[in-house]
Amino acid sequence: MKEKIRMNRLGIYDLVLAVGAIYMGVMMISSNNGVFTEYPKEWLSKFPFENWILPGIIAVVLFGLGNIIAAILSFRKGNSKFWLPSAIMGGLLFLSIITQVIVIGECYMATVEFLILSIIQLYLCRAAFTR
């Protein structure tokens, strides 16, 4: 019974992250002239992007669809390694945030929030793994 609760909790968390990633990615893609107002314009000068469209596509495809796949695998019965795709997605998010801090050289509130979200995902994976 506890394993089913852990699987569902992890799957629901993956879905929440997927919805957030898809929402933010679509906002980046549909931003006015590629200018995404949620992040400082100075960030673009430190990245190999001219606008926020490509990072938006990456957010939708990698983090959105990746977390949807992880959620589906968490909800499947008989999957003993249901936590592994979620751990991969949490690790990717964690590494991307750390890389962002290194490249930009600054830490913003959104950076801290995403870092916390990735740590929670990794913690839920650990809890599911140590069942």
KETIKE-252147 format. One line per field, with one value per residue: chain; z, y, x of N, C-alpha, C, O, CB in turn; residue number from 1. Coordinates in Angstrom, 1 decimal. Last residue first. Glycine has a CB too. Example, Ala and Ser with C-alpha at 12.3 -4.5 7.8 and 13.67 -1.06 7.14 Angstrom:
BEGIN
unit: A:A
n_Z: 7.1:7.8
n_Y: -2.2:-5.7
n_X: 12.8:13.2
ca_Z: 7.1:7.8
ca_Y: -1.1:-4.5
ca_X: 13.7:12.3
c_Z: 7.9:7.8
c_Y: 0.0:-3.3
c_X: 12.9:13.2
o_Z: 8.0:8.5
o_Y: 1.1:-3.3
o_X: 13.4:14.2
cb_Z: 5.7:9.0
cb_Y: -0.6:-4.5
cb_X: 14.1:11.3
pos: 2:1
//
This chain:
BEGIN
unit: A:A:A:A:A:A:A:A:A:A:A:A:A:A:A:A:A:A:A:A:A:A:A:A:A:A:A:A:A:A:A:A:A:A:A:A:A:A:A:A:A:A:A:A:A:A:A:A:A:A:A:A:A:A:A:A:A:A:A:A:A:A:A:A:A:A:A:A:A:A:A:A:A:A:A:A:A:A:A:A:A:A:A:A:A:A:A:A:A:A:A:A:A:A:A:A:A:A:A:A:A:A:A:A:A:A:A:A:A:A:A:A:A:A:A:A:A:A:A:A:A:A:A:A:A:A:A:A:A:A:A
n_Z: -0.7:-1.8:-4.0:-2.9:-1.9:-4.2:-5.4:-3.6:-4.0:-6.6:-6.2:-4.5:-6.2:-8.1:-6.5:-5.8:-8.3:-8.8:-6.8:-7.5:-9.9:-9.1:-7.8:-9.1:-9.1:-11.4:-13.5:-15.8:-15.5:-12.9:-13.1:-15.1:-13.9:-11.9:-13.7:-14.9:-12.7:-12.0:-14.3:-14.3:-11.9:-12.6:-14.7:-13.3:-11.5:-13.3:-14.2:-11.6:-10.4:-11.4:-11.4:-11.5:-12.5:-11.9:-13.4:-13.9:-12.8:-13.7:-16.4:-16.4:-15.3:-17.4:-19.4:-18.3:-18.2:-21.0:-21.7:-20.1:-20.6:-23.5:-24.7:-23.2:-23.0:-25.7:-26.4:-24.9:-26.0:-28.6:-27.7:-26.6:-28.7:-29.2:-27.3:-25.7:-23.0:-22.2:-23.3:-21.9:-19.5:-19.9:-19.5:-16.9:-17.3:-18.1:-20.7:-23.4:-26.6:-29.1:-29.8:-27.0:-26.6:-27.2:-25.9:-23.2:-22.9:-23.4:-21.1:-19.0:-19.6:-19.5:-16.8:-15.4:-16.3:-15.2:-12.4:-12.2:-12.9:-10.8:-8.8:-9.6:-9.3:-6.5:-5.6:-6.7:-5.4:-2.7:-2.8:-3.4:-1.1:0.8:0.0
n_Y: 2.1:3.7:4.8:6.7:8.4:9.2:10.6:12.7:13.9:14.8:16.7:18.5:19.4:20.8:22.8:24.2:25.2:26.8:28.8:29.8:31.0:32.9:34.7:34.2:34.6:34.7:33.7:32.4:29.9:29.0:29.0:27.1:24.8:24.5:24.0:21.6:19.9:19.8:18.7:16.2:15.1:14.9:13.0:10.8:10.4:9.6:7.2:5.8:4.9:2.5:-0.1:-1.9:-1.9:-2.7:-0.1:3.3:5.7:6.1:6.4:8.9:10.5:10.3:11.6:14.1:14.8:15.0:17.1:19.2:19.0:18.8:20.3:22.8:23.6:23.8:25.9:27.9:28.2:29.2:31.7:33.9:34.9:34.1:32.1:31.3:33.7:36.3:37.8:36.9:38.3:40.8:40.7:38.5:36.9:37.5:38.4:37.5:38.2:37.4:39.1:38.2:34.6:32.0:30.7:31.3:30.1:27.5:27.1:27.4:25.2:23.0:23.2:22.8:20.2:18.9:19.2:17.8:15.2:14.7:14.6:12.3:10.4:10.5:9.6:7.1:5.8:6.0:4.5:2.0:1.6:1.2:-1.2
n_X: 12.0:13.9:12.7:11.0:12.9:14.1:12.0:11.7:14.3:14.0:11.9:13.2:15.2:13.7:12.5:14.9:15.6:13.4:13.9:16.3:15.6:13.8:15.6:18.9:22.3:25.0:26.4:25.7:27.0:26.3:23.5:23.2:24.2:22.2:20.1:20.9:21.0:18.2:17.1:18.4:17.4:14.7:15.0:16.0:13.9:11.9:13.0:13.0:10.7:10.0:11.0:8.9:5.8:3.3:1.4:2.1:2.7:5.3:5.0:3.7:5.8:7.7:6.3:6.1:8.8:9.3:7.6:8.9:11.7:11.9:9.8:9.6:12.3:12.9:11.3:12.4:15.0:14.0:12.9:14.2:17.0:19.6:21.8:24.0:24.1:24.5:22.5:20.2:20.3:19.4:16.7:15.5:12.3:9.8:9.6:11.2:11.1:10.2:8.2:6.5:6.3:5.9:8.0:7.5:5.0:5.7:7.4:5.5:3.8:5.7:6.4:3.9:3.3:5.5:5.1:2.7:3.7:5.4:3.5:2.2:4.2:4.8:2.3:2.1:4.3:3.6:1.2:2.3:3.9:1.9:0.8
ca_Z: -0.2:-0.6:-4.2:-3.7:-1.0:-3.2:-6.1:-3.8:-2.7:-6.3:-7.1:-4.0:-5.0:-8.5:-7.2:-4.8:-7.6:-9.7:-6.8:-6.2:-9.9:-9.9:-7.0:-8.9:-8.6:-10.5:-12.4:-15.5:-16.7:-13.3:-12.1:-15.3:-15.0:-11.5:-12.8:-15.7:-13.4:-11.0:-13.9:-15.4:-12.1:-11.5:-15.0:-14.4:-11.0:-12.5:-15.2:-12.4:-9.9:-11.7:-11.5:-10.3:-12.9:-12.1:-12.4:-14.4:-12.6:-12.2:-15.9:-16.9:-14.6:-16.0:-19.6:-18.6:-16.9:-20.1:-22.2:-20.2:-19.2:-22.5:-25.1:-23.5:-21.8:-24.9:-27.1:-24.6:-24.6:-28.4:-28.4:-25.7:-28.0:-29.6:-27.9:-27.1:-23.5:-21.7:-23.8:-23.3:-19.5:-19.8:-20.9:-17.3:-17.0:-16.7:-19.6:-22.3:-25.4:-28.4:-30.4:-28.0:-26.1:-27.7:-27.4:-23.9:-22.7:-24.3:-22.4:-19.1:-19.5:-20.7:-17.8:-15.3:-16.6:-16.6:-13.1:-11.9:-13.8:-12.2:-8.7:-9.5:-10.6:-7.5:-5.2:-7.1:-6.9:-3.2:-2.4:-4.3:-2.4:0.9:0.0
ca_Y: 1.4:3.0:3.8:5.6:7.8:8.5:9.4:11.8:13.4:13.8:15.6:17.8:18.7:19.6:21.8:23.5:24.3:25.7:28.0:29.1:30.0:31.8:34.0:35.0:33.7:35.3:34.2:33.8:30.7:29.2:29.9:28.4:25.3:24.7:25.2:22.8:20.2:20.2:20.0:17.1:15.4:15.7:14.4:11.4:10.8:10.9:8.4:6.1:6.2:3.6:1.0:-1.8:-1.2:-3.7:-1.2:1.9:5.2:6.0:5.2:7.7:10.3:9.9:10.2:13.4:14.6:14.1:15.7:19.0:19.0:18.0:19.0:22.0:23.4:22.9:24.6:27.5:27.7:27.9:30.7:32.8:35.1:35.5:32.3:31.3:32.4:35.3:38.1:36.5:36.9:40.7:40.7:39.7:36.9:36.9:39.4:36.9:38.8:36.6:39.3:39.3:36.0:33.0:30.6:31.7:31.5:28.1:27.0:28.4:26.5:23.3:23.4:24.1:21.3:18.9:19.8:19.2:15.9:14.8:15.6:13.6:10.6:10.8:10.9:8.1:5.9:6.7:5.9:2.6:1.7:2.4:0.0
ca_X: 10.8:14.3:13.7:10.4:11.9:14.9:12.6:10.6:13.9:15.0:11.7:12.0:15.6:14.4:11.7:14.1:16.5:13.6:12.6:16.2:16.6:13.3:14.5:17.7:21.2:24.1:27.2:25.2:27.1:27.7:24.1:22.7:24.9:23.6:20.0:20.6:22.2:19.2:16.7:18.6:18.9:15.1:14.4:16.7:15.3:11.8:12.8:14.2:11.3:9.2:11.9:9.7:7.0:4.3:1.5:2.0:1.4:5.1:5.7:3.0:4.5:8.1:6.7:4.9:8.1:10.0:7.3:7.5:11.1:12.7:10.1:8.4:11.5:13.7:11.1:11.0:14.9:14.7:12.1:13.7:15.7:19.2:20.5:24.1:23.7:25.4:23.8:20.4:20.7:20.8:17.2:16.2:13.8:10.0:9.7:10.4:11.5:11.2:9.5:6.6:6.6:4.9:7.8:8.7:5.1:4.8:7.9:6.6:3.3:5.0:7.4:4.7:2.4:5.3:6.3:2.8:2.7:5.9:4.6:1.5:3.6:5.8:2.8:1.2:4.2:4.8:1.2:1.3:4.5:2.8:0.0
c_Z: 0.6:0.1:-3.0:-3.9:-1.6:-2.3:-5.1:-4.5:-2.8:-5.0:-6.8:-4.9:-4.4:-7.3:-7.6:-5.4:-6.5:-9.0:-7.7:-6.2:-8.6:-9.9:-7.8:-8.2:-8.4:-10.2:-11.3:-14.4:-16.5:-14.5:-12.4:-14.4:-15.3:-12.7:-12.3:-14.9:-14.3:-11.7:-12.9:-15.0:-13.2:-11.5:-13.8:-14.7:-12.1:-11.9:-14.4:-13.4:-10.8:-11.4:-11.9:-10.3:-11.7:-12.6:-12.8:-13.4:-13.1:-11.9:-14.4:-16.4:-15.1:-15.2:-18.2:-18.7:-17.1:-18.8:-21.4:-20.5:-19.2:-21.2:-24.0:-23.8:-22.1:-23.6:-26.2:-25.2:-24.3:-27.0:-28.3:-26.4:-27.2:-28.9:-28.2:-27.9:-25.1:-22.2:-23.3:-23.8:-21.0:-19.9:-20.9:-18.7:-17.5:-16.3:-18.2:-21.1:-24.3:-27.1:-29.7:-28.5:-27.2:-27.2:-27.9:-25.4:-23.3:-24.1:-23.5:-20.5:-19.7:-20.7:-19.2:-16.4:-16.5:-17.0:-14.6:-12.5:-13.5:-13.1:-10.1:-9.5:-10.6:-8.9:-6.2:-6.7:-7.3:-4.7:-2.9:-4.0:-3.4:-0.5:0.0
c_Y: 0.2:2.3:3.0:4.5:6.6:7.8:8.6:10.5:12.4:13.2:14.5:16.5:17.9:18.8:20.6:22.5:23.5:24.7:26.7:28.2:29.2:30.7:32.8:34.1:34.6:34.3:34.9:34.4:32.2:30.1:30.1:29.4:26.8:25.3:25.5:24.1:21.5:20.7:20.6:18.6:16.3:16.1:15.4:12.8:11.4:11.3:9.7:7.2:6.6:5.0:2.3:-0.6:-1.0:-3.2:-2.2:0.9:3.8:5.4:5.0:6.4:9.1:9.6:9.6:11.9:13.9:13.8:14.7:17.5:18.7:17.9:18.2:20.5:22.5:22.6:23.5:26.2:27.2:27.3:29.3:31.7:33.9:35.9:33.8:31.4:32.5:33.9:37.1:36.7:36.4:39.2:40.5:39.6:38.1:36.9:38.8:37.8:38.3:37.1:38.5:39.4:36.9:34.4:31.7:31.8:32.1:29.6:27.6:28.3:27.6:24.7:23.7:24.3:22.7:20.0:19.9:19.9:17.4:15.5:15.8:14.7:11.9:11.2:11.4:9.5:7.0:6.8:6.6:4.1:2.4:2.6:1.3
c_X: 11.2:13.1:14.0:11.4:11.2:13.9:13.4:11.1:12.8:14.7:12.8:11.8:14.4:14.9:12.4:13.2:15.8:14.6:12.8:15.0:16.5:14.3:14.0:16.7:20.0:23.0:26.3:26.0:26.8:27.9:25.6:23.4:24.5:24.4:21.4:20.6:22.0:20.5:17.7:18.2:19.2:16.6:14.8:16.3:16.1:13.1:12.6:14.0:12.5:9.8:11.2:10.7:7.9:5.6:2.6:2.2:1.2:3.7:5.5:3.7:3.8:6.8:7.0:5.2:6.7:9.3:8.1:7.1:9.6:12.0:10.8:8.8:10.3:12.9:11.8:10.7:13.4:14.7:12.8:13.0:15.4:17.9:20.3:22.8:23.8:25.1:24.9:21.8:21.0:21.2:18.7:16.7:14.4:11.4:9.9:10.6:10.6:11.8:10.6:8.0:6.8:5.2:6.9:8.6:6.4:4.8:7.0:7.2:4.4:4.4:6.8:5.7:3.1:4.4:6.2:4.0:2.6:5.0:5.2:2.4:2.9:5.2:3.9:1.7:3.3:4.8:2.4:1.2:3.6:3.5:0.9
o_Z: 1.1:1.3:-3.0:-3.8:-1.0:-1.9:-5.1:-4.2:-2.2:-4.8:-6.8:-4.4:-4.0:-7.4:-7.5:-4.8:-6.4:-9.2:-7.2:-5.7:-8.7:-10.0:-7.2:-7.9:-7.6:-10.9:-10.5:-14.5:-16.9:-14.5:-12.3:-14.7:-15.6:-12.4:-12.3:-15.3:-14.4:-11.4:-13.0:-15.4:-13.1:-11.3:-14.1:-14.9:-11.9:-11.9:-14.9:-13.5:-10.7:-11.9:-12.7:-9.2:-10.9:-13.0:-14.0:-12.5:-12.8:-11.0:-13.9:-16.0:-14.3:-14.5:-17.9:-18.2:-16.2:-18.4:-21.1:-19.8:-18.3:-20.7:-23.7:-23.3:-21.3:-23.2:-26.0:-24.6:-23.5:-26.8:-27.9:-25.7:-27.1:-28.7:-27.4:-29.0:-25.6:-21.9:-23.8:-24.7:-21.2:-20.3:-21.9:-19.1:-18.5:-15.1:-17.3:-20.6:-24.2:-26.6:-29.8:-27.8:-28.3:-27.4:-29.0:-26.0:-23.9:-25.1:-24.4:-21.1:-20.5:-21.7:-19.9:-16.9:-17.3:-18.0:-15.2:-13.1:-14.4:-13.9:-10.6:-10.2:-11.6:-9.5:-6.6:-7.5:-8.2:-5.3:-3.4:-5.0:-4.2:-0.9:-0.7
o_Y: -0.5:2.1:1.8:3.3:5.6:6.6:7.4:9.4:11.3:12.0:13.3:15.5:16.8:17.5:19.5:21.4:22.3:23.5:25.6:27.1:27.9:29.5:31.7:32.9:35.5:33.3:35.6:35.6:33.1:31.0:31.2:30.5:27.6:26.3:26.7:25.1:22.3:21.8:21.8:19.5:17.2:17.2:16.5:13.7:12.3:12.5:10.7:8.1:7.8:6.0:3.1:-0.2:-0.1:-3.9:-2.4:1.0:3.1:4.7:3.9:5.5:8.3:8.6:8.4:11.1:13.2:12.7:13.6:16.8:18.0:16.8:17.1:19.6:21.7:21.4:22.4:25.4:26.3:26.2:28.4:30.8:33.0:37.0:34.6:30.9:33.6:33.0:36.9:36.0:35.5:38.9:39.9:38.5:38.7:36.9:39.6:37.9:38.7:36.6:38.8:39.8:36.6:35.3:32.3:32.7:33.2:30.4:28.3:29.3:28.5:25.4:24.5:25.4:23.5:20.7:20.8:21.0:18.2:16.3:16.9:15.7:12.7:12.1:12.6:10.4:7.8:7.8:7.8:4.9:3.2:3.8:2.2
o_X: 10.3:13.1:14.2:11.0:11.0:14.2:13.3:10.6:12.8:15.0:12.4:11.4:14.6:14.9:11.9:13.0:16.0:14.4:12.4:15.0:16.6:13.9:13.8:16.9:20.0:22.8:26.8:26.3:27.5:28.7:26.1:23.8:25.3:25.2:21.8:21.0:22.9:21.0:18.1:18.9:20.0:17.0:15.1:17.1:16.8:13.4:13.1:14.9:12.9:9.5:11.7:11.1:7.6:6.5:2.8:3.1:0.2:3.5:5.6:3.0:3.3:6.7:6.6:4.5:6.3:9.3:7.5:6.5:9.1:11.8:10.4:8.2:10.0:12.8:11.2:10.0:13.2:14.4:12.1:12.5:16.2:17.6:20.7:22.6:23.8:25.8:25.9:22.3:21.8:22.4:19.2:17.2:14.0:11.7:10.2:11.7:9.5:12.7:11.8:8.9:7.2:4.3:7.2:9.0:6.4:4.8:7.5:7.6:4.3:4.5:7.3:5.9:3.0:4.7:6.6:3.8:2.5:5.4:5.4:2.2:2.9:5.6:3.9:1.5:3.6:5.2:2.3:1.1:4.0:3.7:0.6
cb_Z: -1.3:0.4:-4.7:-5.0:-0.5:-2.4:-7.2:-4.6:-1.7:-6.3:-8.6:-4.1:-3.9:-9.3:-8.4:-4.0:-7.0:-11.0:-7.4:-5.1:-10.0:-11.4:-6.6:-10.3:-7.3:-11.1:-12.9:-15.1:-17.8:-13.6:-10.7:-15.2:-16.3:-11.0:-11.6:-16.5:-14.3:-10.0:-13.2:-16.7:-12.3:-10.1:-15.1:-15.7:-10.4:-11.3:-16.1:-13.2:-8.5:-11.1:-12.5:-10.1:-13.7:-13.2:-12.2:-15.6:-13.3:-11.6:-16.2:-18.5:-14.8:-15.3:-20.5:-19.9:-16.2:-19.9:-23.7:-21.2:-18.5:-22.3:-26.4:-24.7:-21.3:-24.5:-28.5:-25.2:-23.6:-29.0:-29.9:-24.6:-29.1:-31.1:-27.0:-27.6:-23.1:-20.2:-23.3:-24.2:-18.9:-18.6:-21.6:-16.3:-17.6:-16.7:-19.6:-22.0:-25.5:-29.3:-30.5:-27.4:-25.2:-27.3:-27.8:-23.4:-21.1:-24.1:-22.8:-18.1:-18.1:-20.9:-18.0:-13.9:-15.7:-17.1:-12.7:-10.3:-13.5:-12.7:-7.7:-8.2:-10.9:-7.6:-3.8:-6.4:-7.5:-2.8:-0.9:-4.2:-3.0:2.0:1.2
cb_Y: 1.1:4.0:4.5:6.1:8.8:9.5:9.9:12.4:14.5:14.5:16.0:18.7:19.7:20.0:22.5:24.5:25.1:26.1:28.8:30.1:30.6:32.3:34.9:35.4:32.9:36.6:35.2:33.8:30.1:27.8:29.2:28.5:24.5:23.4:24.9:22.6:19.0:19.1:20.0:16.7:14.1:15.0:14.3:10.6:9.5:10.6:8.1:4.8:5.9:3.5:0.7:-3.1:0.1:-4.7:-2.0:1.7:6.1:7.4:5.3:7.7:11.6:10.9:10.1:13.9:15.9:14.7:15.6:19.9:20.3:18.7:19.0:22.6:24.8:23.4:24.6:28.6:28.7:28.0:31.1:33.4:35.4:35.7:31.7:30.0:32.0:35.3:39.5:37.2:36.1:41.3:42.0:40.1:35.6:35.5:40.3:35.4:40.4:36.3:40.7:40.6:35.9:32.6:29.3:30.8:31.8:27.6:25.5:28.1:26.7:22.3:22.1:24.0:21.3:17.5:19.0:19.4:15.3:13.4:15.3:13.6:9.5:9.7:10.9:7.9:4.5:5.8:6.1:1.9:0.3:2.2:0.0
cb_X: 9.9:14.9:15.0:9.9:10.8:15.8:13.5:9.5:13.5:16.4:11.9:10.8:16.1:15.7:11.0:13.3:17.7:14.1:11.5:16.2:18.1:13.0:13.4:17.1:21.6:23.5:28.2:23.7:26.3:28.3:24.0:21.2:24.6:24.2:19.1:19.3:22.7:19.6:15.3:17.8:19.6:14.8:12.9:16.6:16.0:10.8:11.6:14.7:11.8:7.8:13.1:10.5:6.8:3.8:0.1:3.0:0.4:5.2:7.2:3.1:3.7:9.0:7.9:4.2:7.9:11.4:7.6:6.8:11.4:14.1:11.0:7.6:11.0:15.1:11.6:10.1:15.3:16.1:12.0:12.9:14.6:19.1:19.4:24.8:22.3:25.3:24.3:19.4:19.5:21.4:16.8:17.3:14.4:9.4:8.4:10.9:11.5:12.3:9.9:6.1:7.9:3.5:7.3:9.9:5.1:3.3:8.1:7.7:2.6:3.8:8.2:5.4:1.2:4.7:7.6:2.8:1.3:6.2:5.7:0.6:2.6:6.8:3.4:-0.2:3.7:6.0:1.0:0.0:5.0:3.8:-0.9
pos: 131:130:129:128:127:126:125:124:123:122:121:120:119:118:117:116:115:114:113:112:111:110:109:108:107:106:105:104:103:102:101:100:99:98:97:96:95:94:93:92:91:90:89:88:87:86:85:84:83:82:81:80:79:78:77:76:75:74:73:72:71:70:69:68:67:66:65:64:63:62:61:60:59:58:57:56:55:54:53:52:51:50:49:48:47:46:45:44:43:42:41:40:39:38:37:36:35:34:33:32:31:30:29:28:27:26:25:24:23:22:21:20:19:18:17:16:15:14:13:12:11:10:9:8:7:6:5:4:3:2:1
//
